[in-house]
């Protein structure tokens, strides 16, 4: 302990306040390198001394919301605790700035859209600047080249990231800002392309023509992990298929919500155990309107109790159609294009009757909704619609960031094996999950269920513009045919590359697109294909082996529960494929933020609260207290109209300032002062128990339990102990002043992870260095508490209550007080007499502590 340091904290202010502490101490922490990773110290101490955090890179495409504050605070609590335990913290921050959200924001913000066929305009100026959502329709947006579009993406994300960093600093995240990275940056592109090329070399990455979930708005493929079910209105249409054979062979009635897909019908299917249709299996029927003969087949996924129990298989209406198509080896007759409209010419048009071809011509170019309406009219006209459509509501697949239902189109895409079709890999991923300690442990089942329920490999290619390019070219033969089965790959020393602007190895740029030349792959990687490598990107994989050896596998992945299936799983997958290792030993999973009606807060529901105003109104320590009050995995309700927990947190932070000021008002005792008063000794014993409980809780990633142990003791310390011993402290009793100093020193460190600004302010009154570089407190005494402090506190409450009931001031003198309770109270009788202003205190044995009699002094004459 040293004298106050004016350059850091300054002398004790006459009226301590929370206002301005965030800016004050954030600047000092940055200047002093308080949160900086000390690589030299880490190398000297060894890998075991490093605590590395795999930080979620937030999407830099808009504004942070309260859920970010919630989960990132949980992560920071663990980081601050480990730093005080003496660990060298490797705690980077990334920005997830590539992908669809960024592109959409740029389109709306600047009023543009990308057209990769246009040439680059070096003098381009966007039509809008700062026009959030002012130009959300493609027709209103100015088409520009890919390079111009990417420049705007980089410009806007750089501005967003500055704002995000400012907010994170205000919240008090103790990240090392010198370790920041971007998922579109050089290091990220290098890592993502290297990992992909190695996946390709090992046979884990491949391309294939396959039915693909497609977002018609974004014009891109969507992976299984990005799906979201939304309830949508629909209707069952009962339609008659004619049995093949004699004219009177009869009909089979099916029910469908998508009659517009009748031209794409390739079979009817029923459950093999359904007695109604067993005689029909192996026969054929003719499709209504279009007259195509299709088989009747059996499959166990058909539902006997849904509709008429028999369904039509179309290519493709939903993911079940894809399963049936694959497992029953059916033909492909796709009719929906990438724009969500009916193709001009259907692959099956040659199978249609002449009337069918005319009918299809009427549908050509229509949206799926327009086509549905016209097909229903046609069915009515032909008499093949049975009854009227029956309205229903059912779940429909959407891209999680999209506004229109997904379609399934056949496209050529790139995939990475994820265990869906490889039982050995699936088993390894399940085993990897067992090697990770989930906090709370019940979150592990979400990972296991996701791995066990995978139905297809990971689709990583995207038909977008702002992202990490797939490092692939294709040769063109002498006839001008692109040989996509013979991809050209670069050496790792050439990475990163952009095949849309870099020539393929062994070719010149003037050979692009020509016979005997090459073409570059234009697709980019899904953003998760980069974000799944955050441990490798931040840790210098292959570029800084010394650092990577220090930090990988990481100590902690902290994240929300909603991205277990995406970010957590994909990171485990990439680490298993590349390193045969888990990426981290522990995963801390935060719950959701819900509104007062217990509904999850989300932008789509319009109930999101942005954190900037919240931090300004309540202060960062109060907001952190609110987050720290919730355990990992537990949803937290938040009512912006009545932020009760934040008000409690602000009151606690203010009390820290005032209580410490009171304790420091007493002269510092001599270093060899004995603490021998029974009450002081018992207080330190009680505090030692709190230290042990809080330490164990933080070690188990249970910050809420640590706070639950610390906070009640702090308030008892302030409300009761300070009052009980202040007369002795004023008199210069070294036992009292030493106990006060030791206790406040420990309490500040216990509260430092939760209240970093208030505790830093107080600590710097008497220390030259940051509390966040101080050691985590150890127990002050070894013996167990004897119960004196809580007993005396209860007695003090009784004395205060007696005065309150008598409607007199707490300063009123007491002539006589009779107090029942255990004999141990006698050890603190002097302190009780002093605080209660009691002339004579009678102690009598009793099972419960109670004031059994009190005589108040007569008030002075007027």
N, C-alpha and C positions, 0 to 999 in steps of 0.2 A: 504494500500500500504506500502511495506517495502523496505528495501535496497536489492540490488541484492544478490542472494544466489549462491555462487560459486559452492557449492555441487550439485546444481540442474542445473541452466542454465548458471551460470558464468557471468562475466562482459560483457558489450557490445563489441563484436568483431570489430576490425577496418574495416573488410570487411565481413559482414554477407553473408552466402551462404547456399543453400538448401542441398548440398551434405552431407551425413552422418547423417542427422537429424532423419531418420527413425530408424536406429539402436540405436542412442543415446537416443531418448525419449521412444522407446519401452521398453528398459531396465529399465529406470527410472519409467515408469508407472507400470511395473510389480513389481519392488522393493517397490514402495510406495503404491501399491494396489489401484491405481487410479480408475480402472474399477471394483473393487471388490464389490460384493453385500454385503451390511451391514445389516445382518439379524437382529441384535439387534436394530438398528435404525428403520428398517422396522416394527418390532414388536411394538416398542414404538410409532411410528407414525400412525400405522394402515394400513389396506389394501389399502386405497385410496392414500397412499403415494408411492405405489409400481407401477412401470411400467415394466411389464414382456413381454419378447419377445420370441416367439416360432420360433426359428431359423431353417432354412432349413439345415438338415444335408447333406452336399455334398457327393456324391458317391466317396468313397476313392478307386478308381480303375483306376488310370491314372493321368491325369493332369487337373488342373483347366483351364477354358477358359475365354475369355473376358466377356461372359455373366454372369459368376459368379461374377466377379468384379463389373459389372454394378448393378446387383440386390442387392448384399450384401452391396454395398456402400449406396444404397437407404435406406436399413434397418438401417445402422449405422448412417445416418444423423438424422433419427427420434430418435434413442437411445441417441445420444449425446445431442440433443436438450432437451430431457426430463430429462436427468441427470442434465443439467444446470438449468432446471426449479425447481430443488430441489427434483426430484423423486429418489427413491431408485431403481436402475436398476437391474432387474433379467434378465441377458442376457447370456445364456449358448451357447455352441457350441457343436453340435453332429457330428458324422461321420457315414454315412450310408455305413457300410462296409460289409453287407451280401447281398447275391443275385447273380444273373447271371453275372453282369459286373465284379464282383470280381473273380468269378470262371473262367471266360473266360481269364481274365488277368493272373491269376495264371497258368492256363494251358499253355498259350503262353510264359509266363515269365520263367517258370521252365521246360517246356517240359514234362508235366505230364498230366494225366487224372485220374479221380476217378473211381475205381472199388470196390464197397462196399463189394464184396464177398472175397476180398483179406485180409489176416491177417495184423495186424499192424507191422511195422518194426521200432523199436526204433532207429536203427542206419542208417536210410535212408538218403541218400544225393541225391538231385535232379540232373538230368543230365545237366541242364543248370542253370545259375545264371545270371540274368540280360539280358535274351534273349528275349526282347520284340518282339513279333510276329515272332520269329525265328522258332517256332514250332506251327503253327496254324492248322495243319491237325491232326486229331485224330490218324491216322495210324502212325504218327511220334512221338506220345507222349507215355511215359512210364506209364502203368497202376499201380496205387498205392492204398493202402487202404484208406477208408474214413477218418480215424483218421490222417494218414499221410497227406492227402490232406488238411484237415482243419488246421493242424499245419502250412502248407505253406501259406494258406489264411491269418491266423492270423499274421504271420511274415511279409508278404508283405504289408498288410493293415497298420500295425503299422509303417512301414517305410514310406509309402505314407502319413499317417496322420501327421508325423513330418514335412514333406515337405510342406504340406498344411497349417499347423499351422504357419510355418515360413513365408509363403507368406501372410497369413491373417494378421499377426503382421506387416509385412512390409506395407501392405495397410492401416493399422491403424484402423482395426476393434476393437471397444472398448468392446469386449466381456470379460466376466469373465472366464479366462481359467481354474480356479479351478472348474468350473461347467461343464467341458467337459464330454461327454459320447459317447459310441459306441452302434450302434444298434445290435451288437452281444454280448455286454457286459452283465454282470450279471443282472444289474438293468433293462436293456431292455428286456432280456429274461423273467425275473420275471413278468414285467408288461404285456408283450405280451401274455404269457401263462395264467396269471390270467384273463386277459380280455377275452381270448378265452373260458376258462372254464365257465366264467359267461355268455358269449353269448350262450354256449351250454346248461347251466342250464335253461336259459330263453327261449330256443327254437329258438334263433336267429342264431345259428350255426347248420349245419346239413351236412350229407354226402349223396351223391346220385350218381348213375350211370347215366351219361348224355353225350350227344354229347359235346365235349370239343375242343376248339381251341388248336391246338397242334403244337409246333415248333419241327420239325424233327431233327434239328441240335442240339438243347439243350436238346431234349427229355423231354420236360416239357409242362404242361398246361400253357395257357396264358389267362389273364383276359381281359375283354372288354376294360378297361381303358388303356391297354398296346398295343392296336392295332394301326397300321399305314397303310394307303393306299398308295400303290406305283403303278404307271402306268407301266404295263407290256405288251409286245407283246403277242398276242394270235390269234386265228382264229375261225370263226364260221364254224361248220361242219353241213351241212343239212343232216338229217338222216331220213329214212322212217321206221315207225312202222306199222305193218300189223294190220288191224282191225280184231277182233276175229269173226269167223263165217265162211261163205262160202269163198272159195279160191279167189273169185272175189269181196270180200267185200271192197277192196280198202285199201289205206294207209293214214296215217297221218304223215306229215313232221314236224319235230321239228329242231331247230337250237341250237347247244350246243358248248361251248368252251372246254368241258371236255368229249370227247367221251370215254375216258378210264374208266369212271364211269358207262358205260352201264350195267355191271354186277350188279351194286348196285341200279339200277333203281327200284322204288317201285310204281310209278304212273306218269301219265301225268296231267298237270293242266293248265286251262285257266281261264280267267276272267268270272264271271257269266253273265256279260252283253254282252259278245262277241257272236254275232249271228252266227258266223262261226262254233262254237263248241257246242252251246247249245244242239243240238240234240244228241251229243256224250256223254254228262254227264251221268254217270251211266253205260256206256258200258265199254268194256275192249279192250285192244290192246296187241300185242305180241312184246316183245323187239327184236330188230335186233340181230343177231349172237347167242343169248343165249336162245331165245324162251320162255321167262317167261311172263305169262299173268299178266298184271297190269291194274288198273282201270284208267278211265279218269274222273277227278274231277274238281270242280270249287272252286276258291279262289280269294278274292279281290286283293291279292298282285300280281297276274299274270298281266303282262303288254301286253295290246293288240297291242301296237305299237313296241314291241321288237321282232325281228326275225319274226317267223311265227305266233306269238301271243299265242303259246302253248309251254309249257316247260316240260322237264322231271324232276321229283323229284328223287334225288339220296341221299343215306345216306352214307356220306354227302359231298356235293360239296361246299356249302357256307352257310352262316348264314340264308339265306332265306329258304334253304332246311330244316334247323332245325325247323323254324317256321311252315312250311307246315307239316312236319313230326309230330310235336306236336299237332297242331290244327286239322289236318285231321285224327289223330290217325292211322298212317301208321306203317307198320312193319320196322324193322331194318335189313338191309342187307349190313353191312360194309365190305369193301374189302381192305382198306388201314390200314397198321399197324403203330405202333409208330415210326418205322424207315423210314416211308415215302415210303415203298415199298408195292407191292400188296401181300396180305396174301397168304400163301400156299394153304389154303382152304377157300373158301368163305362160309359164313353162308347160302347163298341161293343156294349152289351148287346142292342140291338135286332137285331144281326146274328147273335146266337147262336141255335142251335137251342133248342127247349124244354128238352131235356136239358142243353144248355150253360148256359142261364139257371139251372137248378136247381143245377148244379155250381158256378157262380160264387157263388150265394147261400151255399154252404157255405164259400167262401173269404173272403167279406166280413168285414172287421174283423180278420182274422188278421194276424200279423206275417209278413214275407216268409219267415221260417224255418218258421213253422207252415203257411203256404200251400204252401211247397215240399213238405213232408212229405205233405200231403193230396193234392196233384196227383200225386205219384209213386204213391200208393195208387190213385188213380183210373185212372192209366195202366195199372197192373197189372191192375186189374179189367176195363178195356176191351180189353186185349190189345195196346195201342199202345206199350207199353214193351218195347223189344227187349233181352233179356238183363238183367243186373243193372248198376246204376251202377258206374262205374270210378273209384275214388278218385284224386284228383290234388291237387297244391299249385300255386297260381298267384297272380300279383300282383293285388291288388284295390286300387282307389282309396279312400283315406281322406283326410279333412281332417287336416292335419298336427297339429292339436291335439285331434282327435277319437278316439273309442274304437270306433265302429261304421262299417261300410262305407258309403260314400256311395250315395245313390240319385239318380236323375235325374227331376226333376219339372218340369212346365211352369209357370212363374211369370212375373210381370211384374217386370222389373228394370231398373236404370239401368246404362248402360255408358259407357265412354270409349274412343274409338278408339285403338288401340295399334299399328297397322300390320298386324294379322292379315289385314284385308280391304282394305287400302289400300297398294298396292305403292309408291307415291311416299313415303308416310310411313315405311314399312318401310326404304326406301333411305336416307332422311334419318337414321333412328335408327342404321343400320349405319355411316353416315358419322360420326355423332356419336361412336360408339364408337372410331373411328379417331383422333378428335381428342383423346381422353383417353389419357394415359400410364398403362397398367396396370403395377403392380408386385406380383408379377413379370408380365412381358408375356404369358406363356402363359395367364394368367387371362382375357385378352381373348376367347379362343375360347368361353368359357362364356357370355359376353354375346352374341356373334355367334350361337351355336347357339340360344340362347333366342329371340332376335329372329326368326331364320329359321324356328324351329319353332312359332311361335304359331299356334293354330288358331281363336282367337276373340278378340273385343275384350275389354277389361278390365271385368269385372263389379265395380262398386264399391258397390252397395247391399247392405245387411245388415239382416236382420229381427231386430235386437237393440235394446238400449236405451241403453247407455252409449257414446256416441260423438258425432261431429259430425253434427247433423241435415242432411239434404238440404234446401236452402232452397227448397222447392216447395210450392205449394198447387194444388188443382184446383177449378174451378167446378162447381157442381151446377145442372143445368137445371131448368126448371119442373116436369118430371116426376120429379125426384129422381134423375136419372141423373148419375153422376160423369163429367165430361168429361176423361178423363186425357190426351187428345191436345191439350188446350189448357192446359198448365200456367201457373200464375200465379207470377211471379218478383218478388222485391223489388229495389229499387234498392240499389246497393252501399252507399249511405250508411246504410241500415237494418241492415246486417250487424253482428254475427251474429244470426240469428233461429232460433227453434224453432217450426216450423209446428204442432207438437202443442199448444202453449200460446199462441203469438202468432197474432192474427187476420191473415188475408191482406190485403194492401194493397187499400184501397177497400171493405173489409167490416168489420162489427162482430163481436165474439165471439159475440153471440147469434144470428148467422146460421150458425154452424158446424153442419154436418150437415143443414141444412134445404134444401128446394127454393129455387132462386135464391140459394143461399148458397155455402158452400165446405167443403172438407175439407182438412186438412193432411196432407202426406206423413209417414208414421210411420217409414219406414226411415231408418237412419243410414248414413253412409259407412263403408266398409271402413277399418280403421285405416291401411292402406297409402296410402289416398287422402289422408290427412293427413300421414303420415310421409314421403311422397314430396315434400313441400314443406318439409322441414326447412331448406334453404338460404334459402327465402323467409321462413319463420316467424322464424328467429333473426336474419336480416339486415334485418328491418323493411321488407319489400317493400310498396310503396305507402304505408306509414305513416311511414317514415323514409327518404326517397329519398337523403339524403346518406350515411347509413350503408350502404344497399344498394349504392350506387355504389362505395363503398370495398371491400366484401367479395365482391361477386358479379361474375363467377364465382369460386367459392371456389378455394383452392389445393389442398386435399386432402380427399378422402373416404376414410376408413379404416374397414374393415368385415371381417366374416367372408365366406368364399367361399360359404357356404350361402344368403346372401341377395343374391347377384348378380342372380338372376332376379326378386326381389321389390323390395327397397329400391333397389338400384343402378339397375336397369332403369327402374322407375317414376319415379325422380327425373330420369333422363335424359329420359324421355318428357315429364314435366310442363315441364321447362325448354325442351325443343324446341317444344312446343305454345305456351307462353306467351312465351318470350323469343327463340326461334330461336337458342339458345345451348346449349353444354354447361354443366352446373351447376358443374363443377370441372375443373381441368386435370390432376390426378393422382388415381389411385385405388390405395390400398394395401390389398391383400387378404391377410388372415391365413389360415393353415391351420387344421386341426382339432386339438383335443387328443384324443389316443387313449390308451387304457389300455395296460398292459404287453402285452396280447394284440393290440395294434394295432387295437382296435375304437374307433370314435368314441364319445366320452363324450356321453351324452345322458340326460335324465331318464327317457325310456321304457325305456332299457336298465338303469337303476338303478346306473350306474357313475360318476355325477357326484360330484365333490369340491367342496364349498363352500369359498370362499377365506378366510373369517374366521379359522378355526383355523390355517390355513396361514400367514397373515400374522402371527398371534400367535406361532406357534412359531418361524418362521424369520426374521421381520422383513421389512419391505416391500422393502428394497434387495435382499435375497436372492431374493425372488419376482420382482422386476423383472429381475434378472440372468438368472434362468431363462427368462423370456419373451424377453429381448433376445438370448439365445443362439440363437434360432431365426429363420431368414430368413422373410420374407413368403412366403406360399404354401406353406410347408412344414409338414407335420403334426409335432406334437411329442408324444412319449410321456411320460406322467407316471405314476409309481408312488408313491402316497402312503406306501407302506411303506419306500421307499428313494428319497427325493427328492434324488438325487445332485447335480444342478445347483444346487439351492437351497443345499445345504451348501457347495458351492464358492463360490457368490455371497456367502454370509454370511462365509466366510473372507476373501474379497477385501475386503468392506466393513470388517471388523475390521482388516485389514492397512492399509487406507487411513488409518484413525485412528492406528495405531501408527507407521506410516512417517512420516506428517506430524508427529506429536509429536516423533519423533527429529530430523527435519530442523529443526524450529523450536526445538529445544533449543540450537542453535548461534546465537551472536549474529548479528544481521542485518548483512551486509556493507555497506560504503559503496556509495552509488548508482553511483559511477564505477569500481567494482572491475572489473578485467580478468579475463576467463576465458581463461587462456593455457596451462593444463596440457593436453597432448595428449589425455589420457584424458577430461577434462572436455569438451573441444571435441568429441571424437568421440561422447561420450554425447549431447550436444545435437544433433549432426548426425543420429544414429540417431533421436532423439526427433522431430526435424523431419520425418523421413521418415514416421514414424508419424502425425504431424499431417496431412500431406498425404493419406496413405491414408485415414485416418478421415474427413477432411473430404469427400473425393470419395465415399466410401461413403455417408455420411449424405445428401449431395446426391442420390444415386441411390436413396435409401430402402432402403439395405442396412445396417441397424443392426448386424446380426450380423457383417458384415465389419469394421465399425468397431471392434467389441469384440474381434474376433479379432486385429486389429492392435495394439490398445492393451494388452490384458491381458498378453500374454507380455512385452512391454517393461516393464510395471509390475513384474512379478515379477522380471525380471532386474535392474531398477533396485534393488529392495528386497534381493534375495538376494545380488547380486554387487556392484553399483556402490557401494551404501551401505557395504558391508564394505571395499571397496577404498580408498575415500577418507576413511573416518572418522578415520584417524590424522591426515591433513592437515587435516581440518575441526576436530578437537580442538585442533590447533596454531594455528588461526586463519588458515589459508591462504585468502585471499579468492577464489581461483579455485575452490576446492572448495565453499566455503559459497555463493558466488553461483550456481554450477552447480546445487547441490542445491535452492536456493530457486526458481530458474527452472524446474527440472524438475518439482518437486512442484506448482508453480503451474499448469503446463501439464497435468500428469497429472490433477489434480483437475477441471479444466474438461473434459478428454476423457471422464472417467468420470461427470461430473455428470448427463447425461441418464439413465444407467443406475442410478446410485446417488445419487439426489438428496438423501437425508437425511445419509448419512455425509459426502459432499463438502461439504454446506452447513455441517455442524458444524465441520469442519476449516477451511473458508474463513473462517468468522466469528471464528476465533481471531486472525486478522490483518487482517480487512477489516470495514468498517462496513456494507457492503451485500451483498446476496445473490449467491452465485456464479451463480445462474440469471439474473441481470441483467448478469453480467460478459460480456465479449466472448469469442467463440469463439477458441481459440488460433491464432496464426499460426506458421509455421515460424520457429525461432529463429536458424538459420544457413542460408546459401544453399548452401554446398558440400555435396557428397555425403559420407556417412560413409566413413571409410577402413578400417573393419573392426577397429579397435583394441579397442573395447569387447567385441564378441563373442569376439575372440581372448583377451583377458585373462580374460574370464569362463570360457572353456574351460580356461585354465591354472589358474585358481583351483579349478575343479571337480577337476582332476587332483591338485592338492596336497591337497585335502580327502579325496579318495579314497585317496591314499597313506597318510594318517594313519589313516583308518578301517580300511584293510586291515592296518595295523600294530597295530590295536586300542589306539590311544592317543587322548587328548583332542585336539580341534582347537587347544587352547591350548598344546600341546606345542611347545617350541622346536625349530627345525631348524638343525642345524649347517651342512649343505650340501644344496642341491637343484639337480639338473641338469634343465633344462627344454628340450625340443626344440620348435621352432616357427618361425614366420616372424620376420624381423628386426624387425618392427614392435613385437614384445613388449618390446624394450629401452626403448621410450618410456614404459612403465608399470612398469619394474623396481622402482622404489622403492615403489610401492603394493603390488606383489606381495610384496616382502620384508616390508612392514609387516603385511599381513593374514595372511601365512603364518607370521610369526615366524621368518623365515629369516635366518640370519646371513650366509651366502654363497649367492648365486644365480648359477649358471652357465647361460648361454643358448647353445644350439647350434642351427644351422640344421636344419630338418626340414620335411617336407611336412605332417606332422600334429602337432598339439599334444599332447605327452605328457610325463609326468614319467619320465625315464629313470634317475634315481638319486636317492636321498634318504638322508641320515644324520640321525637324530634324536638330540637331546641325551639324555644319560643321565638317568634320573629321579633326583631327589635321594634321598640315603640315608635310610632309615627312621629 
